[in-house]
Amino acid sequence: MVVGPLSEWVSAFAEILAVCVALFLPYYTAHRASKARQKKFAASIAHLTEVAETGDETARKELSGFLNVGFLISNNSKEQELITTGMEILRLLDSPITQADKEEINRLLASIKRFA
């Protein structure tokens, strides 16, 4: 049985490696893009919430719009969880804020910031 020259073995290994990269690179790239988008969602929700909590009506409207658009374009369960948490915060911001509401908002913000 003839094994063949080393150059053919190296060439075959390189081809197998190239096929593996070609097959799995799109999945890895999509995963990284999804993680980056989750971080941006979390940072935007946290920032807009902190500004809206001070009583800024424009920030509350921007948060509402961001959450509505984010709900439409989100494509995985973690992004949906962020949007749902943001909607809970928005619900609390829509009424006069009590001390209990502030504590609940801070708890929800802490859960959002773990994504960022």
Residue pairs with C-beta under 8 A, 6 or more apart in sequence:
3 9
34 75
34 76
34 79
37 79
38 78
38 79
38 82
38 115
39 115
39 116
41 70
41 74
41 79
41 82
41 83
41 115
42 82
42 112
42 113
42 115
42 116
43 116
44 66
45 63
45 66
45 67
45 82
45 85
45 86
45 89
45 112
46 109
46 112
46 113
46 116
48 59
48 62
48 63
48 66
49 63
49 86
49 89
49 93
49 105
49 109
49 112
50 109
51 59
52 59
52 60
52 63
52 93
53 93
53 97
53 102
53 105
60 90
60 93
60 94
63 86
63 89
63 90
63 93
64 90
66 86
67 83
67 86
67 87
67 90
70 79
70 82
70 83
70 86
71 80
71 83
74 80
74 82
74 83
78 115
82 112
82 115
85 108
85 111
85 112
86 112
88 108
89 105
89 108
89 109
92 101
92 104
92 105
92 108
93 105
95 101
97 105
